């Protein structure tokens, strides 16, 4: 069985709404494609996720709020905890990022991408950025992201 891992942090609701939309899109696409048995979708907070989860994942979606122009401290903590345990072991696996931001999101996006570059993961799309509010359009993009990752790994094309 393949695994789509969605890892996020939030103290509010915006990033959680985005993470739940990624999960919802993945589950709906798998159900429609009758591939539910082939892919497990895991939605976990950063604090509850460790290297074993990342090593077992076939695709990863990361979600963070923008805090002080940077990724959240919990996302940084998560990436620090998994980096060396996963380095050289997950190269080429697909990943994507979603960010809720009050400013412009650039610092949060850049900081996550800089670390993930060291893991040599394959970015499947540009980050989804919710500026100040999570709109229905942003949630639709998150659902599409979840569907793309889930069906992509189920079909073996990602």
N, C-alpha and C positions, 0 to 999 in steps of 0.2 A: 504494500500500500504506500502511496506517495503522500507527502504532507505539505500543505500550504500553511506557513507560520505567519501570523499577523501579530506583531509586537508593537505596543504603543504605551505612551504615558500621557496622563492628563490629571490636572487637579480640578478641572472644570468639566464641561460637557462637550466642547467643540471637537477635540481630537477623538474623544470616545464615539461621538456621532459618526465621524469619518471612519474609524476602525470598524464599527458595527456595520456600516454601509459596505465596506470591503468584504466583510464576512458574509453579509446578506447576498451580495452579488455572486460570490463564489459558490455558496450553497444553492442559489437559484439556478445558476448555470449548470452545475453538476447534476441537479435534479432533472433539469430539462434534457440534458444529454444522457441521462441514465448512467452517469459515471460516479454516483455517490459512493459506491463501494470501492472505487479505485483511488479516491483522494480524501484524506482526512484534513479538515480545516480547523486549525487551532487559533483561537483569539486569546492572547495573554498580555498581561501588563509587564512592563520591563522588569519590575522587582521580582516577578514570579518566573522569569525566564532565564535559563542558563545555557551554557555551551552545549549540553546534551540535546536541548531542543533545537538549536541552530544546526548542529551536526546531523540531526535526523530530518531536517527540512529539505524539501526539494525546491522550494521557492519561499522568499521572505518579503513581507511588506512591513515597512517600518513607519510608525506615526509618532510625531512629536509636536508639541506646541513650540512656538518661538518664545523663549524666555531671555530677556535682556539681549536680544539680537543674536541668540545662539540656540542650539538644541536644548531641550530640558536636561536638568542635571541627572534625572533618572535614566534618560536615553543614553547619556554619556557614560553613566555607571554601567548600564547594560553592555554597551559596546566595549568598554574597558574589560569587563568580566569575561566576555566571549572572544575577544580578539585573538589572543595568543593561543588559546585552546583550539580555535578554528582556523587559524592562519595556515594556508597551504593545504587545507582539507576540504574546502568548499568552493574552490575556484570555479568560475563559470556558471554558478547557480544563479537563476534569475532573481532580481530584487527590484523593489520600487519604494517610493517614499511619498508620504502625505504629511502636510504641515498646516497647522492652524496658526495664523500670525496676526499680531496687532500692528506691526510696523510693515516691513516689506517682505519678511521671510527669508531674505537672502542669506543672512548669517546662519540661520538654522539649517537651511538646505546645504550650504557650502560646508558646514562643520560635519554633518552626517556623511556627505559624499566623500569628503577627504578621508575619513576613517574607513568607509566601505571600500574605497579604491584600494586600500591596502589588503583587503580580503580577496580582491580580484573577482568580485561578483559581476554579473552581467545585468546592466540596467535595462529594463524592458520599456520604460517610458520616462518622460520628464516628470519631475515631482508635481503632485497635485497640491496647489496652494489655496487655502481659504483665507482671504484677507478680511479680518475683522468679523466676518460672519460666515456661517456654513449655510450656503444657499442650496436649494434643490438641485441646481446644476452641478455644484460641487459634489453633492451626495451621489448624483448619477455617475459622475466621473469615478468616484470611489467604487461604486457597484461594478462599473465596467472594468476597473482595475482588478477587482476580486475575481470576476468572471474570466478575464484574460489569463490571469495567473493559474487559476484552478484548471480551466480547460486546457491551457497550454501544457501544464505538467501531466495532466491525464492523457493527453494525446502524444506526449513525448516530443513536442516541438519547441518547448522552452527549456 
